[in-house]
Amino acid sequence: MISRNAPAAPGSVMSPTLALPPTTLPPLARQRAMFAVLCFVWGTTWLAMKVGIATVPPGLFAGTRWTVAGLALLAWRHASGQHMGVPLRLRGRLVVVSVLMVSLNQVIQLYGLRYVPAGLATVISAALTPVSLLGFGVLAGQERFDRRQAAALGLGIAGILALFGPKALAGDLGWREVAGAGGVIVGTLCYSAGSVLARPLMRTLPAAEVAGLTNLVGGVLLLACSLAFEPGSRAAALGHWGWPAFGAWLYLLLPGSLGATVIYFLLVRDWGPGRTGTYAFVSPVVGVVLAMLLFGERVDLADVLGMTLMLGAAGLALRR
């Protein structure tokens, strides 16, 4: 449970959907459990996004999801008596963070995802996220680059290349695929930059409030632009999406936005962007394992090697 008077010590704030009694686990164990949930949920979201945007305009699909998520988080905080206003000096930064992490990131990535396979999008995002988070964190003075971090990044990127590279990059890419990959890259950079800019906000505001406000502001801006400019969005706003798209939207809303996003903000606040970004080394492994269990896909020696390297990279980065 988040309190407006809660201290900012690591582990002192939990996700509203995953709250545990304060004596259940020590702070570090709670953070690691939250990290495991983050890796699992975000290891499954690319497929859900791909399903949704197959029938729904990307801006409308993302805008409605993030707007509802923001309203739900803020309503929960208000009902719990934990509302806290945003100081005037922080409002500009909050808007910038919202635009980067939600509005720009989502629409650019989702339009890019229309033209590239979900596997290739996973490769790009997984390889770039920890590197860009660490790079922006170093530039902002939030991170210190050392040999252990360099080794973790090297192991993780090597694992991603071994796991996905030969399959995702097989054959020549047309201009649509190149443009789509560029969209995923730009969206990932926007999200990483916004994550680093969001951390100072959480010195004053609870992480769940930052998540709720960011989701709401970014979602409303994206939804307004979609209804004004995106082809087909007004017709799709009537909600005739079909059950696959609606099911994907619900999955992205509940565990994706209301669960994993709050956890992400908490870990960025307590661990820093570079360490938290190592989720990108674990999430693709989750996707591969689920594909094996649910769809009977087989793995070879290169897949096992890649997953081992990526898990090793996350473990190295997570060590104190």
Contacts in CASP RR format, 6 or more apart in sequence:
PFRMAT RR
TARGET T0000
AUTHOR 0000-0000-0000
METHOD contacts of the structure
MODEL  1
MISRNAPAAPGSVMSPTLALPPTTLPPLARQRAMFAVLCFVWGTTWLAMK
VGIATVPPGLFAGTRWTVAGLALLAWRHASGQHMGVPLRLRGRLVVVSVL
MVSLNQVIQLYGLRYVPAGLATVISAALTPVSLLGFGVLAGQERFDRRQA
AALGLGIAGILALFGPKALAGDLGWREVAGAGGVIVGTLCYSAGSVLARP
LMRTLPAAEVAGLTNLVGGVLLLACSLAFEPGSRAAALGHWGWPAFGAWL
YLLLPGSLGATVIYFLLVRDWGPGRTGTYAFVSPVVGVVLAMLLFGERVD
LADVLGMTLMLGAAGLALRR
1 14 0 8 1.000
1 16 0 8 1.000
1 19 0 8 1.000
1 80 0 8 1.000
2 13 0 8 1.000
2 14 0 8 1.000
2 16 0 8 1.000
2 77 0 8 1.000
2 80 0 8 1.000
2 82 0 8 1.000
2 206 0 8 1.000
2 207 0 8 1.000
2 208 0 8 1.000
2 209 0 8 1.000
3 82 0 8 1.000
3 206 0 8 1.000
4 81 0 8 1.000
4 82 0 8 1.000
4 83 0 8 1.000
4 84 0 8 1.000
4 206 0 8 1.000
6 12 0 8 1.000
6 13 0 8 1.000
6 206 0 8 1.000
8 202 0 8 1.000
8 203 0 8 1.000
8 269 0 8 1.000
9 27 0 8 1.000
10 27 0 8 1.000
10 28 0 8 1.000
10 31 0 8 1.000
10 270 0 8 1.000
10 271 0 8 1.000
11 27 0 8 1.000
11 30 0 8 1.000
11 31 0 8 1.000
11 266 0 8 1.000
11 270 0 8 1.000
12 27 0 8 1.000
13 206 0 8 1.000
13 207 0 8 1.000
13 208 0 8 1.000
13 266 0 8 1.000
14 20 0 8 1.000
14 30 0 8 1.000
14 34 0 8 1.000
14 266 0 8 1.000
15 34 0 8 1.000
15 208 0 8 1.000
15 259 0 8 1.000
15 262 0 8 1.000
15 263 0 8 1.000
15 266 0 8 1.000
16 73 0 8 1.000
16 76 0 8 1.000
16 77 0 8 1.000
16 208 0 8 1.000
16 258 0 8 1.000
16 259 0 8 1.000
16 262 0 8 1.000
17 254 0 8 1.000
17 255 0 8 1.000
17 258 0 8 1.000
17 259 0 8 1.000
17 262 0 8 1.000
18 34 0 8 1.000
18 37 0 8 1.000
18 259 0 8 1.000
18 263 0 8 1.000
20 30 0 8 1.000
24 30 0 8 1.000
25 33 0 8 1.000
28 320 0 8 1.000
31 266 0 8 1.000
31 267 0 8 1.000
31 270 0 8 1.000
31 271 0 8 1.000
32 318 0 8 1.000
34 263 0 8 1.000
34 266 0 8 1.000
34 267 0 8 1.000
35 263 0 8 1.000
35 267 0 8 1.000
35 276 0 8 1.000
35 279 0 8 1.000
35 318 0 8 1.000
37 259 0 8 1.000
37 260 0 8 1.000
37 263 0 8 1.000
38 260 0 8 1.000
38 263 0 8 1.000
38 264 0 8 1.000
38 267 0 8 1.000
38 279 0 8 1.000
39 279 0 8 1.000
39 282 0 8 1.000
39 283 0 8 1.000
39 286 0 8 1.000
40 283 0 8 1.000
40 286 0 8 1.000
41 255 0 8 1.000
41 256 0 8 1.000
41 259 0 8 1.000
41 260 0 8 1.000
42 256 0 8 1.000
42 260 0 8 1.000
42 279 0 8 1.000
42 283 0 8 1.000
43 122 0 8 1.000
43 283 0 8 1.000
43 284 0 8 1.000
43 286 0 8 1.000
43 287 0 8 1.000
44 251 0 8 1.000
44 286 0 8 1.000
44 287 0 8 1.000
44 290 0 8 1.000
45 251 0 8 1.000
45 252 0 8 1.000
45 256 0 8 1.000
46 113 0 8 1.000
46 118 0 8 1.000
46 119 0 8 1.000
46 121 0 8 1.000
46 122 0 8 1.000
46 125 0 8 1.000
47 118 0 8 1.000
48 247 0 8 1.000
48 248 0 8 1.000
48 251 0 8 1.000
48 252 0 8 1.000
49 61 0 8 1.000
49 110 0 8 1.000
49 113 0 8 1.000
49 118 0 8 1.000
49 248 0 8 1.000
49 252 0 8 1.000
50 113 0 8 1.000
50 118 0 8 1.000
51 244 0 8 1.000
51 245 0 8 1.000
51 248 0 8 1.000
52 61 0 8 1.000
52 241 0 8 1.000
52 244 0 8 1.000
52 245 0 8 1.000
52 248 0 8 1.000
52 249 0 8 1.000
53 61 0 8 1.000
53 110 0 8 1.000
53 113 0 8 1.000
53 114 0 8 1.000
54 244 0 8 1.000
54 245 0 8 1.000
55 241 0 8 1.000
55 242 0 8 1.000
55 244 0 8 1.000
55 245 0 8 1.000
56 236 0 8 1.000
56 241 0 8 1.000
56 245 0 8 1.000
56 249 0 8 1.000
57 226 0 8 1.000
57 230 0 8 1.000
57 231 0 8 1.000
57 232 0 8 1.000
57 233 0 8 1.000
57 236 0 8 1.000
58 106 0 8 1.000
58 107 0 8 1.000
58 110 0 8 1.000
58 111 0 8 1.000
58 113 0 8 1.000
58 114 0 8 1.000
58 230 0 8 1.000
59 106 0 8 1.000
59 107 0 8 1.000
59 110 0 8 1.000
59 222 0 8 1.000
59 223 0 8 1.000
59 225 0 8 1.000
59 226 0 8 1.000
59 230 0 8 1.000
59 233 0 8 1.000
60 223 0 8 1.000
60 226 0 8 1.000
60 227 0 8 1.000
60 230 0 8 1.000
60 232 0 8 1.000
60 233 0 8 1.000
60 236 0 8 1.000
60 237 0 8 1.000
61 110 0 8 1.000
61 245 0 8 1.000
61 249 0 8 1.000
62 102 0 8 1.000
62 106 0 8 1.000
62 107 0 8 1.000
62 110 0 8 1.000
62 219 0 8 1.000
62 222 0 8 1.000
63 102 0 8 1.000
63 106 0 8 1.000
63 218 0 8 1.000
63 219 0 8 1.000
63 220 0 8 1.000
63 222 0 8 1.000
63 223 0 8 1.000
63 226 0 8 1.000
64 223 0 8 1.000
64 249 0 8 1.000
65 249 0 8 1.000
65 252 0 8 1.000
65 253 0 8 1.000
65 257 0 8 1.000
66 102 0 8 1.000
66 106 0 8 1.000
66 215 0 8 1.000
66 216 0 8 1.000
66 218 0 8 1.000
66 219 0 8 1.000
66 222 0 8 1.000
66 257 0 8 1.000
67 215 0 8 1.000
67 216 0 8 1.000
67 218 0 8 1.000
67 219 0 8 1.000
67 220 0 8 1.000
67 222 0 8 1.000
67 223 0 8 1.000
68 253 0 8 1.000
69 212 0 8 1.000
69 215 0 8 1.000
69 216 0 8 1.000
69 253 0 8 1.000
69 257 0 8 1.000
69 258 0 8 1.000
69 261 0 8 1.000
70 211 0 8 1.000
70 212 0 8 1.000
70 213 0 8 1.000
70 215 0 8 1.000
70 216 0 8 1.000
70 219 0 8 1.000
70 257 0 8 1.000
71 216 0 8 1.000
72 258 0 8 1.000
73 208 0 8 1.000
73 209 0 8 1.000
73 211 0 8 1.000
73 212 0 8 1.000
73 215 0 8 1.000
73 216 0 8 1.000
73 258 0 8 1.000
73 262 0 8 1.000
74 83 0 8 1.000
74 209 0 8 1.000
74 212 0 8 1.000
74 213 0 8 1.000
74 216 0 8 1.000
77 83 0 8 1.000
77 84 0 8 1.000
77 206 0 8 1.000
77 208 0 8 1.000
77 209 0 8 1.000
82 206 0 8 1.000
82 209 0 8 1.000
84 205 0 8 1.000
84 206 0 8 1.000
84 209 0 8 1.000
85 205 0 8 1.000
86 94 0 8 1.000
86 205 0 8 1.000
86 213 0 8 1.000
87 204 0 8 1.000
90 201 0 8 1.000
90 204 0 8 1.000
90 205 0 8 1.000
93 197 0 8 1.000
93 200 0 8 1.000
93 201 0 8 1.000
94 201 0 8 1.000
94 210 0 8 1.000
94 213 0 8 1.000
94 214 0 8 1.000
94 217 0 8 1.000
95 217 0 8 1.000
96 194 0 8 1.000
96 197 0 8 1.000
97 194 0 8 1.000
97 197 0 8 1.000
97 198 0 8 1.000
97 201 0 8 1.000
97 210 0 8 1.000
97 214 0 8 1.000
98 213 0 8 1.000
98 214 0 8 1.000
98 215 0 8 1.000
98 216 0 8 1.000
98 217 0 8 1.000
98 218 0 8 1.000
98 219 0 8 1.000
98 221 0 8 1.000
99 217 0 8 1.000
99 218 0 8 1.000
99 221 0 8 1.000
100 190 0 8 1.000
100 191 0 8 1.000
100 193 0 8 1.000
100 194 0 8 1.000
100 197 0 8 1.000
101 190 0 8 1.000
101 191 0 8 1.000
101 194 0 8 1.000
101 195 0 8 1.000
101 198 0 8 1.000
101 214 0 8 1.000
101 218 0 8 1.000
102 214 0 8 1.000
102 215 0 8 1.000
102 217 0 8 1.000
102 218 0 8 1.000
102 219 0 8 1.000
102 221 0 8 1.000
102 222 0 8 1.000
103 218 0 8 1.000
103 219 0 8 1.000
103 221 0 8 1.000
103 222 0 8 1.000
103 225 0 8 1.000
104 186 0 8 1.000
104 187 0 8 1.000
104 190 0 8 1.000
105 187 0 8 1.000
105 188 0 8 1.000
105 190 0 8 1.000
105 191 0 8 1.000
106 222 0 8 1.000
107 222 0 8 1.000
107 225 0 8 1.000
107 226 0 8 1.000
108 183 0 8 1.000
108 186 0 8 1.000
108 187 0 8 1.000
108 190 0 8 1.000
109 121 0 8 1.000
109 125 0 8 1.000
109 183 0 8 1.000
109 184 0 8 1.000
109 187 0 8 1.000
109 188 0 8 1.000
111 180 0 8 1.000
111 183 0 8 1.000
112 121 0 8 1.000
112 179 0 8 1.000
112 180 0 8 1.000
112 181 0 8 1.000
112 182 0 8 1.000
112 183 0 8 1.000
112 184 0 8 1.000
113 121 0 8 1.000
113 180 0 8 1.000
113 184 0 8 1.000
114 180 0 8 1.000
115 176 0 8 1.000
115 177 0 8 1.000
115 179 0 8 1.000
115 180 0 8 1.000
116 177 0 8 1.000
116 180 0 8 1.000
116 181 0 8 1.000
116 184 0 8 1.000
117 168 0 8 1.000
119 164 0 8 1.000
119 167 0 8 1.000
119 168 0 8 1.000
120 164 0 8 1.000
120 168 0 8 1.000
120 169 0 8 1.000
120 177 0 8 1.000
120 181 0 8 1.000
121 181 0 8 1.000
121 184 0 8 1.000
122 164 0 8 1.000
122 168 0 8 1.000
122 283 0 8 1.000
122 284 0 8 1.000
122 287 0 8 1.000
123 160 0 8 1.000
123 164 0 8 1.000
123 165 0 8 1.000
123 168 0 8 1.000
123 169 0 8 1.000
123 284 0 8 1.000
124 181 0 8 1.000
124 182 0 8 1.000
124 184 0 8 1.000
124 185 0 8 1.000
124 188 0 8 1.000
125 184 0 8 1.000
125 188 0 8 1.000
125 280 0 8 1.000
126 160 0 8 1.000
126 164 0 8 1.000
126 280 0 8 1.000
126 281 0 8 1.000
126 283 0 8 1.000
126 284 0 8 1.000
127 157 0 8 1.000
127 160 0 8 1.000
127 161 0 8 1.000
127 280 0 8 1.000
128 185 0 8 1.000
128 188 0 8 1.000
128 189 0 8 1.000
128 192 0 8 1.000
129 188 0 8 1.000
129 191 0 8 1.000
129 192 0 8 1.000
129 277 0 8 1.000
129 279 0 8 1.000
129 280 0 8 1.000
130 152 0 8 1.000
130 153 0 8 1.000
130 156 0 8 1.000
130 274 0 8 1.000
130 277 0 8 1.000
130 278 0 8 1.000
130 280 0 8 1.000
130 281 0 8 1.000
130 317 0 8 1.000
131 153 0 8 1.000
131 157 0 8 1.000
132 188 0 8 1.000
132 189 0 8 1.000
132 192 0 8 1.000
132 193 0 8 1.000
133 192 0 8 1.000
133 195 0 8 1.000
133 196 0 8 1.000
133 273 0 8 1.000
133 274 0 8 1.000
133 276 0 8 1.000
133 277 0 8 1.000
134 143 0 8 1.000
134 145 0 8 1.000
134 149 0 8 1.000
134 153 0 8 1.000
134 273 0 8 1.000
134 274 0 8 1.000
134 277 0 8 1.000
135 143 0 8 1.000
135 145 0 8 1.000
136 192 0 8 1.000
136 193 0 8 1.000
136 194 0 8 1.000
136 195 0 8 1.000
136 196 0 8 1.000
136 273 0 8 1.000
137 143 0 8 1.000
137 196 0 8 1.000
137 272 0 8 1.000
137 273 0 8 1.000
137 274 0 8 1.000
138 144 0 8 1.000
138 145 0 8 1.000
139 196 0 8 1.000
140 196 0 8 1.000
140 197 0 8 1.000
142 196 0 8 1.000
142 199 0 8 1.000
142 272 0 8 1.000
142 273 0 8 1.000
143 149 0 8 1.000
143 272 0 8 1.000
143 273 0 8 1.000
143 274 0 8 1.000
148 316 0 8 1.000
148 317 0 8 1.000
148 319 0 8 1.000
149 274 0 8 1.000
149 317 0 8 1.000
151 316 0 8 1.000
152 278 0 8 1.000
152 312 0 8 1.000
152 313 0 8 1.000
152 314 0 8 1.000
152 315 0 8 1.000
152 316 0 8 1.000
152 317 0 8 1.000
153 313 0 8 1.000
154 313 0 8 1.000
155 309 0 8 1.000
155 310 0 8 1.000
155 312 0 8 1.000
155 313 0 8 1.000
155 316 0 8 1.000
156 281 0 8 1.000
156 309 0 8 1.000
156 310 0 8 1.000
156 312 0 8 1.000
156 313 0 8 1.000
156 314 0 8 1.000
158 306 0 8 1.000
158 309 0 8 1.000
159 281 0 8 1.000
159 305 0 8 1.000
159 306 0 8 1.000
159 307 0 8 1.000
159 308 0 8 1.000
159 309 0 8 1.000
159 310 0 8 1.000
159 313 0 8 1.000
160 281 0 8 1.000
160 284 0 8 1.000
160 306 0 8 1.000
160 310 0 8 1.000
162 302 0 8 1.000
162 303 0 8 1.000
162 305 0 8 1.000
162 306 0 8 1.000
162 309 0 8 1.000
163 284 0 8 1.000
163 285 0 8 1.000
163 288 0 8 1.000
163 302 0 8 1.000
163 303 0 8 1.000
163 305 0 8 1.000
163 306 0 8 1.000
163 307 0 8 1.000
163 310 0 8 1.000
164 284 0 8 1.000
166 302 0 8 1.000
173 181 0 8 1.000
192 273 0 8 1.000
195 264 0 8 1.000
195 268 0 8 1.000
195 273 0 8 1.000
195 276 0 8 1.000
196 273 0 8 1.000
198 210 0 8 1.000
198 214 0 8 1.000
198 265 0 8 1.000
198 268 0 8 1.000
199 268 0 8 1.000
199 269 0 8 1.000
199 272 0 8 1.000
199 273 0 8 1.000
201 210 0 8 1.000
202 210 0 8 1.000
202 265 0 8 1.000
202 268 0 8 1.000
202 269 0 8 1.000
205 213 0 8 1.000
207 262 0 8 1.000
207 265 0 8 1.000
207 266 0 8 1.000
207 269 0 8 1.000
208 262 0 8 1.000
208 265 0 8 1.000
208 266 0 8 1.000
210 265 0 8 1.000
211 261 0 8 1.000
211 262 0 8 1.000
211 264 0 8 1.000
211 265 0 8 1.000
215 257 0 8 1.000
215 261 0 8 1.000
226 233 0 8 1.000
227 233 0 8 1.000
227 234 0 8 1.000
227 237 0 8 1.000
239 246 0 8 1.000
241 249 0 8 1.000
264 276 0 8 1.000
264 279 0 8 1.000
267 275 0 8 1.000
267 276 0 8 1.000
268 276 0 8 1.000
274 317 0 8 1.000
275 317 0 8 1.000
275 318 0 8 1.000
278 313 0 8 1.000
278 314 0 8 1.000
278 315 0 8 1.000
278 317 0 8 1.000
278 318 0 8 1.000
279 314 0 8 1.000
281 310 0 8 1.000
281 311 0 8 1.000
281 312 0 8 1.000
281 313 0 8 1.000
281 314 0 8 1.000
281 317 0 8 1.000
282 310 0 8 1.000
282 311 0 8 1.000
282 314 0 8 1.000
284 310 0 8 1.000
285 307 0 8 1.000
285 310 0 8 1.000
285 311 0 8 1.000
288 297 0 8 1.000
288 299 0 8 1.000
288 303 0 8 1.000
288 307 0 8 1.000
291 297 0 8 1.000
292 298 0 8 1.000
292 299 0 8 1.000
END
